[in-house]
Structures are given as C-alpha cells and as structure tokens.
Amino acid sequence: MPVLGLDTSNYTTSVALFDGERGVNLGYLLEVRPGELGLRQSDALFQHVKRLPQLLEQLEIGDIRAVGASTRPRAVEGSYMPCFLAGESQGRGIAAILGVPFYAHSHQQGHLAAAAWSAGRMDLLNAPFLAWHLSGGTTELLLVRPEGPSVTAEIIGGTSDLSAGQLIDRTGVLLGLQFPAGKALDGLYAQADACYEPRVKLKDLTFSLSGMENRVKALAEKGEKKANIARFAIDTVSDVVCRATREAQRRYPGLPVLFSGGVASNSQLRTGLAHTCDAIFAQPQYSTDNAMGTAILTWRAAQAEGRQ
C-alpha cells in the first residue's frame, strides 16, 4: 500500500502518494499579490488550510499505510515556521482517524529525497554525499549523511546573507515580473545581448549576494535591458555556486553532488553545472517545493519499522 505525504512550505501546498517505486504529486502555488516579494506566515497558513482538502480530494487516497508531513524547515533544534503547521495538523489528524502511524520530516530532508528519487539515484540516501539546497529562502551547501531511513544535513557553505532565490525574485519584481520570478527570468535569458561579469568573492565555501542586488538595481537605474539584467542575476548565481561546488569536491573527494530546491530548476544553472561539476539534478518538477520527498521518507520509515 502507498503512503501519504504533505508539505506546506512558504509558497506551495503539496500532497503526494508513494508506493516504494512510483509516486504522484499535486501542488498549488500560493497567491502573492503583484509587486510584493512574498507572503506573511499568517497568509500562507490560511491559504494552506483552504487548499489542502482540495488537493487531497483530487489525489484519491484510498488505502494508505502511513502519513508523513514536513513539520519544520530543517532538522535542527529551533527550526520553525508556522506555515508547516497546516500540513502537520492535517497529517496527524488523517493518521489518527485511519489508525496508521504519522512520521515527521523536515522540508529540507524532503527536498533531498525527492531530488534523489527523481534523478533515479535513491542509492544516494544510503551513503554520504554533497548537496545544494537552492531556494527562495535557502542557499546552503550541505554534507549529507544517512540517518536511519532519513538523512542528516550539515551546512558546510552557502550564502551569508541573501539567498539565490531572493536575488532572482527581487530582480524579477524590480523588472515588473510576478513573484516568484525564476521561470520568467529564465525565459528572458535567451534574449540577452550583453554579458556582465559577476564579482562574487568566495571565502572558503561561503559567499555574499547582497552586493549583487545593488548591482542589479544600478543596472536597472541606468536603463539596461531587462533580458541583460536577468542574465546578470542568473550568471551571478551560476558562477559562484559552480566555484563553491568545485572547491567542495576538492575538500570531499569522491562524493557525488545533488542539487535540489526551486532555483535548481533553472535551465542555465543545470546546463553549466552538469558539464563542469558532474552534478546530479532533480527533475525540474521535483526541484521546486513538493510533497514527494516527504512521502518517500515516510515510506522508508514505515519499511524500517516493518509496516506492510
């Protein structure tokens, strides 16, 4: 029998079923008013509560043997975000009514599991590997190790301030695009006719992107074409992530590198890193926020406890 996974992140409501091999994920992007750079947690929570029942009805759940949900951003003490209460509360309620176990996971663990599964590399979850979690709120380079049926992730690098997703989304909104702006900026990239060199300093495995936001604003103020500004923002992220990845591979030789998170669905980033760093990418639909990883980890936890 399959298991049910729920994920209620900052910007996406998701539900998924997984039977050990195959899975189906349904998601709904939360509504952000034009010109705004995100949602308040109370607004996100309200939208999740409205949308979860609709998605569950579409999923045609049937018999399930376990329920899991993302209950916090990361699997560390103090990691908390109110929006995850929607998935956790409904997941625990469903599990109690059906008399099946409930398993709690972190949003980040779900991203890693979904990325590995969609890339056809579930074996990654059974040994140490390097990973990037690139999203609107997170730009972290991780050393991932197996921990029972799940994984533990240690931050070894990434941004010290602005996330890659924030740089891209803020650039998009500045250009008059709808938030989140990743797909729109990706589409503009091919129309660019000028290339500006990114100047992000890499210290160990850490870097800052706030200065690049200032450069984006400066380009816009002098009337640079939208496509050229979009290219600069994407090239900035791709360049520094590539350099940090190569340095991590030098420090941790032999470990594969897995990319997850919404920013990892960017076509330019994927093309460049696949060739230069032998990177492993989730399928684009499983790079963005989804409940598939939560369902996968729930199935693995149920298997580990011998629940058939």
Beta strands, then each sheet from edge to edge (+ up, - down):
strand 1: 3-8
strand 2: 12-18
strand 3: 23-29
strand 4: 67-72
strand 5: 102-106
strand 6: 129-134
strand 7: 139-147
strand 8: 150-159
strand 9: 202-203
strand 10: 206-207
strand 11: 257-260
strand 12: 280-281
sheet 1: 3+ 2- 1+ 4+ 5+
sheet 2: 9+ 10- 8- 7+ 6- 11- 12-
end
